[in-house]
Amino acid sequence: MLSALDLVRDPELDEPVTTLGFVASCHVSAAGDVVVRLRLPTYFCAPNFAFLMVADAYDVLAALPEVRTVDVALEDHFAADQINAGVAARAGFVAAFDGEAAAELDELRRVFVTKAMLAGTDQVCRPLVAAGTDPADLSRLTLGDVPPSVDLDRLRRRRAELGLPSDDGAALLVDPGTGTPVAAAGVPRHLGLARLTRTGIEANTGICRGMLQHRYAGAGAGEEGPG
């Protein structure tokens, strides 16, 4: 079950809830009844982010053929009751926060996938530049021109999630909103934005890891250390 939960990401940090330590426990009965408890770095973590993680955890587990029932709940959070009830009822974010939420979270999810794509662009391009590739030449490269790597696979997945070209013939550098290839003149600005986005995500990840370790003494199920 933990391997299924690896597919559930913190939307802001673009890391699995397992490796971040957000899975407090995961139990499966012989009959296929799954009980998962999630935890977050602070009592006041954004409820929209929390809702996405709880709902995604429910969805990936419920889709498994060997699972009979799913019980996913967030603990130690100010909005846990609303989030857990809404996810259990499959009610959606607006219904779960009736009178407080104005819209579902699809656009928010897209915003963070876009940021993850930009961060992934920096992760893929930095080694190329360090190896001697002129930054301007990156505008002429395709994804198929880049040596295989975990970072490249991740970048392809994030682009696919956004509906952007992710095959070998697709341009390496594309506008995250339109998928239009970035021209040579636009490469410095594009790489600068990608680098800034990656730095921000990594800084937030470090802060969240530290706060979680301060809040909870024990490691989460499937947790990995920084790096």
PASE-688840 format. One record per residue: residue in three letters; x, y, z of N, C-alpha, C in turn. Coordinates in steps of 0.05 Angstrom, whole numbers. Each point is the difference from the previous one (the first is absolute). Example, Ala and Ser with C-alpha at 12.3 -4.5 7.8 and 13.67 -1.06 7.14 Angstrom:
// residues 2
@resn Ala, nu 264, nv -114, nw 156, cau -18, cav 24, caw 0, cu 18, cv 24, cw 0;
@resn Ser, nu -7, nv 21, nw -14, cau 16, cav 24, caw 1, cu -15, cv 22, cw 14;
***
This chain:
// residues 227
@resn Met, nu 16, nv -24, nw 0, cau -16, cav 24, caw 0, cu 17, cv 25, cw 0;
@resn Leu, nu 23, nv -1, nw 13, cau 18, cav 23, caw 0, cu 9, cv 7, cw -28;
@resn Ser, nu 4, nv -20, nw -17, cau 8, cav 6, caw -28, cu -22, cv 15, cw -14;
@resn Ala, nu -25, nv -5, nw 6, cau -22, cav 15, caw -12, cu 0, cv 28, cw 11;
@resn Leu, nu 5, nv 4, nw 25, cau 1, cav 27, caw 12, cu 24, cv 16, cw -10;
@resn Asp, nu 20, nv -13, nw -12, cau 22, cav 14, caw -12, cu -10, cv 19, cw -22;
@resn Leu, nu -24, nv -7, nw -11, cau -11, cav 16, caw -22, cu -13, cv 26, cw 10;
@resn Val, nu -4, nv 2, nw 26, cau -14, cav 23, caw 12, cu 22, cv 20, cw 7;
@resn Arg, nu -2, nv 24, nw -11, cau 20, cav 21, caw 4, cu -11, cv 23, cw 16;
@resn Asp, nu 18, nv 11, nw 17, cau -6, cav 27, caw 11, cu -1, cv 19, cw -24;
@resn Pro, nu -22, nv 14, nw -5, cau -2, cav 16, caw -25, cu 20, cv 22, cw -1;
@resn Glu, nu 8, nv 11, nw 22, cau 18, cav 23, caw 1, cu 29, cv -9, cw -3;
@resn Leu, nu 7, nv -23, nw 12, cau 27, cav -10, caw 1, cu 7, cv -19, cw -22;
@resn Asp, nu -20, nv -11, nw -13, cau 3, cav -19, caw -22, cu 17, cv -24, cw 9;
@resn Glu, nu -5, nv -10, nw 24, cau 13, cav -24, caw 11, cu -22, cv -18, cw 11;
@resn Pro, nu 5, nv -27, nw -1, cau -20, cav -19, caw 10, cu -4, cv 4, cw 30;
@resn Val, nu -25, nv -4, nw 9, cau -6, cav 3, caw 29, cu 15, cv -21, cw 16;
@resn Thr, nu 7, nv -22, nw -13, cau 14, cav -21, caw 14, cu 29, cv 9, cw 7;
@resn Thr, nu 15, nv 8, nw -19, cau 28, cav 8, caw 5, cu 2, cv 25, cw 17;
@resn Leu, nu -21, nv 17, nw -1, cau 0, cav 24, caw 17, cu -6, cv -7, cw 29;
@resn Gly, nu -11, nv -24, nw 6, cau -7, cav -7, caw 27, cu -28, cv 7, cw 8;
@resn Phe, nu -17, nv 6, nw -20, cau -27, cav 8, caw 6, cu -19, cv -23, cw 5;
@resn Val, nu 9, nv -25, nw -4, cau -17, cav -23, caw 5, cu 7, cv -10, cw 28;
@resn Ala, nu -18, nv 6, nw 19, cau 5, cav -8, caw 28, cu -2, cv -31, cw 3;
@resn Ser, nu -20, nv -12, nw -14, cau -3, cav -29, caw 1, cu -16, cv -10, cw -23;
@resn Cys, nu 4, nv -25, nw -7, cau -14, cav -13, caw -22, cu -4, cv -29, cw 7;
@resn His, nu -24, nv -8, nw 3, cau -7, cav -28, caw 8, cu -19, cv -12, cw -20;
@resn Val, nu 5, nv -26, nw -6, cau -17, cav -14, caw -19, cu -8, cv -27, cw 12;
@resn Ser, nu -26, nv -5, nw 1, cau -9, cav -26, caw 10, cu 2, cv -21, cw -21;
@resn Ala, nu -3, nv -25, nw 9, cau 1, cav -22, caw -19, cu -23, cv 1, cw -20;
@resn Ala, nu -22, nv 13, nw 7, cau -23, cav 2, caw -17, cu 2, cv 23, cw -20;
@resn Gly, nu 21, nv 17, nw 3, cau 4, cav 22, caw -18, cu -11, cv 27, cw 10;
@resn Asp, nu -3, nv 2, nw 26, cau -10, cav 26, caw 12, cu 25, cv 16, cw 7;
@resn Val, nu 1, nv 24, nw -11, cau 24, cav 17, caw 3, cu -7, cv 24, cw 19;
@resn Val, nu 18, nv 5, nw 19, cau -3, cav 22, caw 18, cu 26, cv 16, cw 0;
@resn Val, nu -2, nv 25, nw -9, cau 23, cav 18, caw -2, cu -5, cv 25, cw 16;
@resn Arg, nu 21, nv 8, nw 15, cau -1, cav 25, caw 14, cu 22, cv 18, cw -9;
@resn Leu, nu -7, nv 25, nw -7, cau 19, cav 19, caw -10, cu 5, cv 22, cw 21;
@resn Arg, nu 24, nv 12, nw -2, cau 7, cav 21, caw 18, cu 15, cv 22, cw -16;
@resn Leu, nu 1, nv 24, nw 10, cau 13, cav 22, caw -14, cu 18, cv 15, cw 19;
@resn Pro, nu 18, nv 17, nw -11, cau 20, cav 13, caw 17, cu -12, cv 19, cw 22;
@resn Thr, nu -23, nv 12, nw -5, cau -11, cav 18, caw 20, cu -31, cv -4, cw 1;
@resn Tyr, nu -11, nv 9, nw 22, cau -28, cav -2, caw 5, cu -16, cv 18, cw -20;
@resn Phe, nu 14, nv 21, nw -11, cau -14, cav 19, caw -17, cu 9, cv -2, cw -29;
@resn Cys, nu 10, nv -22, nw -9, cau 7, cav -3, caw -29, cu -25, cv 6, cw -16;
@resn Ala, nu 4, nv 11, nw -24, cau -22, cav 9, caw -17, cu -20, cv -22, cw -4;
@resn Pro, nu -26, nv 5, nw 6, cau -20, cav -22, caw -3, cu -4, cv -9, cw -29;
@resn Asn, nu 4, nv 18, nw -19, cau -3, cav -9, caw -28, cu 21, cv -20, cw -8;
@resn Phe, nu 25, nv 5, nw 8, cau 22, cav -19, caw -5, cu -6, cv -26, cw 14;
@resn Ala, nu -9, nv 2, nw 25, cau -5, cav -24, caw 15, cu -23, cv -16, cw -12;
@resn Phe, nu -21, nv 13, nw -9, cau -22, cav -14, caw -13, cu 9, cv -15, cw -24;
@resn Leu, nu 17, nv 12, nw -17, cau 10, cav -13, caw -24, cu 15, cv -26, cw 8;
@resn Met, nu 16, nv 1, nw 20, cau 16, cav -24, caw 7, cu -18, cv -22, cw 11;
@resn Val, nu -19, nv 7, nw 17, cau -18, cav -20, caw 11, cu -17, cv -12, cw -22;
@resn Ala, nu -11, nv 17, nw -17, cau -17, cav -10, caw -22, cu 16, cv -17, cw -20;
@resn Asp, nu 24, nv 8, nw -6, cau 17, cav -15, caw -19, cu 7, cv -28, cw 13;
@resn Ala, nu 6, nv 0, nw 26, cau 7, cav -25, caw 13, cu -24, cv -19, cw -1;
@resn Tyr, nu -24, nv 11, nw 5, cau -24, cav -17, caw -2, cu -3, cv -11, cw -29;
@resn Asp, nu 3, nv 17, nw -19, cau -4, cav -9, caw -28, cu 19, cv -21, cw -9;
@resn Val, nu 26, nv 3, nw 6, cau 19, cav -20, caw -9, cu -4, cv -27, cw 13;
@resn Leu, nu -8, nv 0, nw 26, cau -4, cav -25, caw 14, cu -26, cv -13, cw -9;
@resn Ala, nu -21, nv 16, nw -4, cau -26, cav -11, caw -8, cu 1, cv -13, cw -28;
@resn Ala, nu 19, nv 9, nw -16, cau 3, cav -10, caw -27, cu 14, cv -27, cw -2;
@resn Leu, nu 12, nv -9, nw 22, cau 14, cav -26, caw 0, cu -20, cv -23, cw 1;
@resn Pro, nu 2, nv -20, nw -17, cau -19, cav -22, caw -1, cu -1, cv -16, cw 25;
@resn Glu, nu 22, nv -2, nw 15, cau 1, cav -16, caw 24, cu -12, cv 14, cw 25;
@resn Val, nu -7, nv 25, nw -3, cau -10, cav 16, caw 23, cu -31, cv -2, cw 1;
@resn Arg, nu -10, nv -6, nw 24, cau -29, cav -2, caw 4, cu -12, cv 26, cw 10;
@resn Thr, nu 12, nv 11, nw 21, cau -9, cav 25, caw 11, cu 25, cv 18, cw 6;
@resn Val, nu -5, nv 26, nw 0, cau 21, cav 20, caw 5, cu -9, cv 19, cw 21;
@resn Asp, nu 18, nv 4, nw 19, cau -5, cav 20, caw 22, cu 25, cv 17, cw 1;
@resn Val, nu -1, nv 24, nw -11, cau 23, cav 19, caw 1, cu -8, cv 24, cw 16;
@resn Ala, nu 16, nv 8, nw 19, cau -7, cav 23, caw 16, cu 25, cv 15, cw 7;
@resn Leu, nu -3, nv 27, nw 2, cau 21, cav 18, caw 9, cu -3, cv 4, cw 30;
@resn Glu, nu 23, nv 0, nw 14, cau 0, cav 4, caw 29, cu 14, cv 26, cw 8;
@resn Asp, nu -7, nv 10, nw 23, cau 14, cav 23, caw 12, cu 0, cv 24, cw -18;
@resn His, nu -23, nv 6, nw -12, cau -2, cav 24, caw -17, cu -26, cv 14, cw 6;
@resn Phe, nu 1, nv 27, nw -1, cau -24, cav 16, caw 8, cu -25, cv -6, cw -17;
@resn Ala, nu 4, nv -8, nw -25, cau -23, cav -5, caw -17, cu -3, cv -30, cw -6;
@resn Ala, nu 11, nv -17, nw 17, cau -1, cav -29, caw -5, cu -28, cv -10, cw -2;
@resn Asp, nu -18, nv 8, nw 17, cau -28, cav -10, caw -1, cu -13, cv 6, cw -26;
@resn Gln, nu 3, nv 24, nw -10, cau -13, cav 8, caw -26, cu 13, cv -15, cw -23;
@resn Ile, nu 27, nv -2, nw 0, cau 14, cav -13, caw -22, cu -7, cv -30, cw 0;
@resn Asn, nu 1, nv -13, nw 23, cau -5, cav -29, caw 1, cu -28, cv -6, cw -8;
@resn Ala, nu -19, nv 15, nw 10, cau -28, cav -4, caw -7, cu -5, cv 4, cw -30;
@resn Gly, nu 12, nv 21, nw -11, cau -4, cav 6, caw -28, cu 11, cv -22, cw -18;
@resn Val, nu 24, nv -9, nw 7, cau 13, cav -21, caw -16, cu -16, cv -26, cw 2;
@resn Ala, nu -8, nv -8, nw 24, cau -14, cav -24, caw 4, cu -27, cv 0, cw -15;
@resn Ala, nu -12, nv 23, nw -2, cau -26, cav 2, caw -14, cu 4, cv 5, cw -30;
@resn Arg, nu 25, nv 3, nw -9, cau 6, cav 6, caw -28, cu -15, cv 25, cw -8;
@resn Ala, nu 0, nv 20, nw 18, cau -16, cav 24, caw -4, cu 14, cv 22, cw -15;
@resn Gly, nu 26, nv 0, nw -1, cau 15, cav 22, caw -12, cu 6, cv 22, cw 20;
@resn Phe, nu 19, nv 17, nw -8, cau 10, cav 21, caw 19, cu -22, cv 21, cw 7;
@resn Val, nu -15, nv 8, nw -20, cau -20, cav 21, caw 5, cu -21, cv -10, cw 20;
@resn Ala, nu -10, nv -25, nw -4, cau -20, cav -10, caw 18, cu 12, cv -5, cw 28;
@resn Ala, nu 25, nv -9, nw 1, cau 13, cav -5, caw 26, cu 3, cv 26, cw 16;
@resn Phe, nu 4, nv 22, nw -14, cau 3, cav 26, caw 13, cu -22, cv 18, cw -9;
@resn Asp, nu -24, nv -9, nw 4, cau -24, cav 14, caw -8, cu -1, cv 28, cw 11;
@resn Gly, nu -3, nv 20, nw -18, cau -1, cav 28, caw 9, cu 27, cv 12, cw 3;
@resn Glu, nu 22, nv -15, nw -2, cau 27, cav 10, caw 3, cu 16, cv -2, cw -26;
@resn Ala, nu -4, nv -21, nw -15, cau 15, cav -5, caw -25, cu -17, cv 9, cw -24;
@resn Ala, nu 13, nv 14, nw -19, cau -15, cav 10, caw -23, cu 3, cv -18, cw -25;
@resn Ala, nu 21, nv -17, nw 0, cau 5, cav -16, caw -24, cu 15, cv -25, cw 7;
@resn Glu, nu -2, nv -20, nw -18, cau 15, cav -25, caw 4, cu 30, cv 6, cw -5;
@resn Leu, nu 17, nv -20, nw 2, cau 29, cav 4, caw 2, cu 15, cv -7, cw -26;
@resn Asp, nu -14, nv -3, nw -22, cau 13, cav -8, caw -25, cu 20, cv 21, cw -9;
@resn Glu, nu -7, nv 26, nw 2, cau 18, cav 21, caw -9, cu 24, cv 2, cw 19;
@resn Leu, nu -5, nv -3, nw 26, cau 23, cav 1, caw 19, cu 19, cv -23, cw -6;
@resn Arg, nu -10, nv -24, nw -6, cau 17, cav -22, caw -7, cu 17, cv 6, cw -24;
@resn Arg, nu -13, nv 12, nw -20, cau 14, cav 6, caw -25, cu 23, cv 20, cw 5;
@resn Val, nu -6, nv 20, nw 17, cau 21, cav 20, caw 7, cu 25, cv -14, cw 11;
@resn Phe, nu -5, nv -19, nw 18, cau 23, cav -13, caw 13, cu 14, cv -20, cw -19;
@resn Val, nu -15, nv -13, nw -17, cau 13, cav -17, caw -20, cu 17, cv 16, cw -19;
@resn Thr, nu -10, nv 24, nw -7, cau 16, cav 18, caw -16, cu 26, cv 8, cw 13;
@resn Lys, nu -1, nv 6, nw 26, cau 24, cav 6, caw 15, cu 19, cv -24, cw 1;
@resn Ala, nu -12, nv -24, nw 3, cau 17, cav -24, caw 0, cu 13, cv -4, cw -26;
@resn Met, nu -14, nv 6, nw -22, cau 12, cav -2, caw -27, cu 23, cv 19, cw -3;
@resn Leu, nu -3, nv 24, nw 9, cau 22, cav 20, caw -2, cu 24, cv -9, cw 16;
@resn Ala, nu -5, nv -9, nw 25, cau 22, cav -10, caw 16, cu 14, cv -23, cw -13;
@resn Gly, nu -16, nv -18, nw -12, cau 11, cav -23, caw -14, cu 17, cv 9, cw -24;
@resn Thr, nu -8, nv 21, nw -13, cau 16, cav 11, caw -22, cu 27, cv 8, cw 9;
@resn Asp, nu 2, nv 13, nw 23, cau 26, cav 8, caw 11, cu 16, cv -24, cw 7;
@resn Gln, nu -12, nv -20, nw 12, cau 14, cav -24, caw 8, cu 12, cv -15, cw -24;
@resn Val, nu -14, nv 1, nw -22, cau 11, cav -13, caw -24, cu 20, cv 17, cw -15;
@resn Cys, nu -3, nv 26, nw 0, cau 17, cav 18, caw -16, cu 26, cv 6, cw 14;
@resn Arg, nu 0, nv 2, nw 26, cau 25, cav 7, caw 15, cu 23, cv -19, cw -7;
@resn Pro, nu -4, nv -26, nw 0, cau 23, cav -18, caw -7, cu 9, cv 4, cw -28;
@resn Leu, nu -18, nv 7, nw -18, cau 8, cav 4, caw -28, cu 18, cv 25, cw -2;
@resn Val, nu -8, nv 21, nw 13, cau 16, cav 25, caw 0, cu 27, cv -5, cw 14;
@resn Ala, nu -1, nv -15, nw 22, cau 25, cav -6, caw 14, cu 19, cv -16, cw -17;
@resn Ala, nu -11, nv -16, nw -18, cau 17, cav -17, caw -17, cu 10, cv 15, cw -25;
@resn Gly, nu -8, nv 25, nw -2, cau 11, cav 16, caw -22, cu -20, cv 9, cw -21;
@resn Thr, nu -25, nv -8, nw 2, cau -20, cav 9, caw -19, cu -5, cv 30, cw 3;
@resn Asp, nu 1, nv 15, nw -22, cau -6, cav 28, caw 2, cu -30, cv 3, cw 5;
@resn Pro, nu -8, nv 16, nw 20, cau -28, cav 3, caw 7, cu -18, cv 7, cw -25;
@resn Ala, nu 11, nv 16, nw -18, cau -16, cav 7, caw -24, cu -6, cv -24, cw -17;
@resn Asp, nu 18, nv -20, nw 1, cau -3, cav -24, caw -16, cu -22, cv -18, cw 10;
@resn Leu, nu -8, nv 4, nw 25, cau -22, cav -16, caw 12, cu -26, cv 3, cw -16;
@resn Ser, nu -3, nv 23, nw -12, cau -25, cav 5, caw -15, cu -2, cv -18, cw -24;
@resn Arg, nu 22, nv -12, nw -9, cau -1, cav -18, caw -23, cu -1, cv -30, cw 7;
@resn Leu, nu 1, nv -5, nw 26, cau -1, cav -28, caw 9, cu -28, cv -10, cw 3;
@resn Thr, nu -4, nv -26, nw -4, cau -25, cav -14, caw 6, cu 3, cv -17, cw 25;
@resn Leu, nu -21, nv -10, nw 11, cau 1, cav -17, caw 23, cu 16, cv -26, cw -7;
@resn Gly, nu -1, nv -8, nw -25, cau 15, cav -23, caw -8, cu 29, cv 4, cw -2;
@resn Asp, nu 9, nv 25, nw -1, cau 29, cav 7, caw 0, cu 13, cv -2, cw 27;
@resn Val, nu -17, nv 0, nw 21, cau 10, cav 1, caw 27, cu 6, cv -28, cw 10;
@resn Pro, nu 23, nv -5, nw 13, cau 6, cav -26, caw 11, cu -21, cv -9, cw 19;
@resn Pro, nu -7, nv -26, nw 0, cau -20, cav -10, caw 18, cu 7, cv 5, cw 30;
@resn Ser, nu -20, nv 6, nw 16, cau 5, cav 4, caw 28, cu -27, cv 0, cw 15;
@resn Val, nu 1, nv -3, nw 26, cau -24, cav 2, caw 16, cu -13, cv 27, cw -2;
@resn Asp, nu 16, nv 21, nw -1, cau -11, cav 27, caw -3, cu -14, cv 4, cw -26;
@resn Leu, nu 11, nv -11, nw -22, cau -13, cav 2, caw -26, cu -26, cv -15, cw 0;
@resn Asp, nu -1, nv -23, nw 12, cau -25, cav -15, caw 1, cu -22, cv 16, cw 15;
@resn Arg, nu 9, nv 12, nw 22, cau -18, cav 16, caw 16, cu -10, cv 24, cw -16;
@resn Leu, nu 17, nv 13, nw -14, cau -8, cav 23, caw -17, cu -20, cv -9, cw -21;
@resn Arg, nu 5, nv -22, nw -12, cau -20, cav -10, caw -20, cu -27, cv -4, cw 12;
@resn Arg, nu -1, nv -12, nw 24, cau -25, cav -5, caw 13, cu -15, cv 26, cw 7;
@resn Arg, nu 14, nv 20, nw 10, cau -13, cav 25, caw 7, cu -10, cv 14, cw -25;
@resn Arg, nu 15, nv -1, nw -22, cau -10, cav 12, caw -25, cu -24, cv -15, cw -10;
@resn Ala, nu 0, nv -26, nw 2, cau -24, cav -16, caw -9, cu -24, cv 7, cw 17;
@resn Glu, nu 4, nv 5, nw 26, cau -23, cav 7, caw 17, cu -12, cv 27, cw -9;
@resn Leu, nu 16, nv 17, nw -11, cau -9, cav 26, caw -9, cu -11, cv -1, cw -28;
@resn Gly, nu 2, nv -23, nw -13, cau -8, cav -2, caw -28, cu 20, cv 11, cw -19;
@resn Leu, nu 25, nv 3, nw 8, cau 21, cav 10, caw -16, cu 16, cv -23, cw -13;
@resn Pro, nu 12, nv 5, nw -24, cau 15, cav -21, caw -13, cu 22, cv -11, cw 18;
@resn Ser, nu 2, nv -27, nw 1, cau 20, cav -12, caw 17, cu 14, cv -23, cw -14;
@resn Asp, nu -3, nv -2, nw -26, cau 13, cav -21, caw -15, cu 29, cv 8, cw -8;
@resn Asp, nu 15, nv -18, nw -11, cau 28, cav 5, caw -7, cu 3, cv 24, cw -19;
@resn Gly, nu -19, nv 5, nw -17, cau 2, cav 21, caw -20, cu -8, cv 27, cw 11;
@resn Ala, nu -10, nv 2, nw 25, cau -9, cav 25, caw 11, cu 23, cv 17, cw 8;
@resn Ala, nu -3, nv 26, nw -3, cau 21, cav 19, caw 8, cu 6, cv -2, cw 30;
@resn Leu, nu 25, nv 2, nw 7, cau 8, cav -1, caw 28, cu -12, cv 23, cw 16;
@resn Leu, nu 2, nv 24, nw -12, cau -9, cav 24, caw 14, cu -27, cv 9, cw -13;
@resn Val, nu -21, nv 0, nw 16, cau -26, cav 9, caw -10, cu -13, cv 18, cw 20;
@resn Asp, nu -17, nv 17, nw -10, cau -17, cav 17, caw 17, cu -19, cv -18, cw 16;
@resn Pro, nu 0, nv 3, nw 26, cau -17, cav -18, caw 16, cu -30, cv 3, cw -4;
@resn Gly, nu -8, nv 23, nw -11, cau -28, cav 5, caw -4, cu -10, cv -10, cw -27;
@resn Thr, nu 17, nv 3, nw -20, cau -9, cav -6, caw -28, cu 14, cv -23, cw -13;
@resn Gly, nu 24, nv -8, nw 11, cau 15, cav -21, caw -12, cu 17, cv 10, cw -24;
@resn Thr, nu -1, nv 26, nw -5, cau 16, cav 11, caw -23, cu 30, cv -1, cw 7;
@resn Pro, nu 16, nv -10, nw -19, cau 29, cav -1, caw 5, cu 11, cv 28, cw 7;
@resn Val, nu 19, nv 1, nw 18, cau 13, cav 25, caw 8, cu 22, cv 7, cw -20;
@resn Ala, nu -1, nv 24, nw -11, cau 20, cav 9, caw -19, cu 26, cv 5, cw 15;
@resn Ala, nu 22, nv 1, nw -15, cau 26, cav 4, caw 11, cu 2, cv 26, cw 17;
@resn Ala, nu -13, nv 21, nw -9, cau 0, cav 25, caw 14, cu -14, cv -1, cw 27;
@resn Gly, nu -18, nv -19, nw 3, cau -15, cav -3, caw 25, cu 11, cv -20, cw 19;
@resn Val, nu 22, nv -13, nw -7, cau 12, cav -21, caw 17, cu 9, cv 11, cw 27;
@resn Pro, nu 15, nv 22, nw 1, cau 10, cav 9, caw 26, cu -23, cv 5, cw 20;
@resn Arg, nu -21, nv 13, nw -9, cau -22, cav 6, caw 18, cu -14, cv -26, cw 8;
@resn His, nu -4, nv -18, nw -19, cau -13, cav -26, caw 6, cu 16, cv -16, cw 20;
@resn Leu, nu 26, nv -2, nw -4, cau 17, cav -15, caw 19, cu 1, cv 14, cw 27;
@resn Gly, nu 0, nv 26, nw 1, cau -1, cav 15, caw 25, cu -25, cv -6, cw 16;
@resn Leu, nu -23, nv 0, nw -14, cau -25, cav -7, caw 14, cu 0, cv -28, cw 9;
@resn Ala, nu 11, nv -18, nw -16, cau 1, cav -29, caw 8, cu 17, cv -3, cw 24;
@resn Arg, nu 23, nv 13, nw 1, cau 18, cav -2, caw 23, cu -12, cv 11, cw 25;
@resn Leu, nu -13, nv 23, nw -2, cau -13, cav 13, caw 23, cu -22, cv -18, cw 10;
@resn Thr, nu -15, nv -13, nw -17, cau -22, cav -17, caw 8, cu 10, cv -25, cw 15;
@resn Arg, nu 22, nv -12, nw -12, cau 11, cav -23, caw 14, cu 11, cv 7, cw 27;
@resn Thr, nu 13, nv 23, nw 2, cau 12, cav 8, caw 26, cu -22, cv 4, cw 21;
@resn Gly, nu -22, nv 12, nw -9, cau -22, cav 5, caw 18, cu -13, cv -26, cw 10;
@resn Ile, nu -4, nv -19, nw -18, cau -11, cav -26, caw 8, cu 18, cv -15, cw 19;
@resn Glu, nu 26, nv 0, nw -6, cau 19, cav -14, caw 17, cu 2, cv 13, cw 27;
@resn Ala, nu -1, nv 26, nw 2, cau 0, cav 14, caw 26, cu -25, cv -7, cw 16;
@resn Asn, nu -23, nv 0, nw -13, cau -24, cav -7, caw 15, cu 0, cv -29, cw 9;
@resn Thr, nu 12, nv -17, nw -17, cau 1, cav -28, caw 8, cu 18, cv -4, cw 25;
@resn Gly, nu 22, nv 14, nw 1, cau 18, cav -1, caw 23, cu -14, cv 10, cw 25;
@resn Ile, nu -15, nv 22, nw -3, cau -14, cav 11, caw 23, cu -21, cv -20, cw 10;
@resn Cys, nu -15, nv -11, nw -18, cau -22, cav -19, caw 8, cu 12, cv -25, cw 13;
@resn Arg, nu 22, nv -10, nw -11, cau 13, cav -23, caw 13, cu 8, cv 6, cw 28;
@resn Gly, nu 12, nv 23, nw 4, cau 9, cav 8, caw 27, cu -23, cv 3, cw 19;
@resn Met, nu -21, nv 13, nw -9, cau -23, cav 4, caw 18, cu -14, cv -27, cw 7;
@resn Leu, nu -1, nv -18, nw -20, cau -12, cav -26, caw 6, cu 17, cv -16, cw 20;
@resn Gln, nu 26, nv 1, nw -3, cau 18, cav -14, caw 19, cu -2, cv 11, cw 28;
@resn His, nu -4, nv 27, nw 1, cau -4, cav 13, caw 26, cu -26, cv -8, cw 13;
@resn Arg, nu -21, nv -3, nw -17, cau -27, cav -6, caw 11, cu -3, cv -29, cw 8;
@resn Tyr, nu 12, nv -18, nw -16, cau -4, cav -28, caw 5, cu 28, cv -14, cw 4;
@resn Ala, nu 2, nv -15, nw 21, cau 25, cav -13, caw 6, cu 7, cv -23, cw -19;
@resn Gly, nu -20, nv -16, nw -8, cau 5, cav -23, caw -16, cu -3, cv 6, cw -30;
@resn Ala, nu 14, nv -17, nw -16, cau -1, cav 2, caw -29, cu -27, cv -10, cw -10;
@resn Gly, nu -9, nv 11, nw -22, cau -25, cav -9, caw -13, cu 5, cv -26, cw -15;
@resn Ala, nu -22, nv -12, nw -9, cau 2, cav -25, caw -16, cu 11, cv 7, cw -27;
@resn Gly, nu 23, nv -11, nw -7, cau 12, cav 5, caw -26, cu 16, cv 25, cw -2;
@resn Glu, nu 5, nv 13, nw 24, cau 15, cav 25, caw 0, cu 29, cv -3, cw -8;
@resn Glu, nu 10, nv 19, nw -15, cau 28, cav 1, caw -7, cu 12, cv 27, cw 9;
@resn Gly, nu 26, nv 0, nw 4, cau 13, cav 25, caw 9, cu 3, cv 19, cw -23;
@resn Pro, nu 8, nv 25, nw 6, cau 5, cav 20, caw -20, cu 20, cv -10, cw -21;
@resn Gly, nu -5, nv 7, nw -26, cau 18, cav -7, caw -21, cu -4, cv -28, cw -10;
***
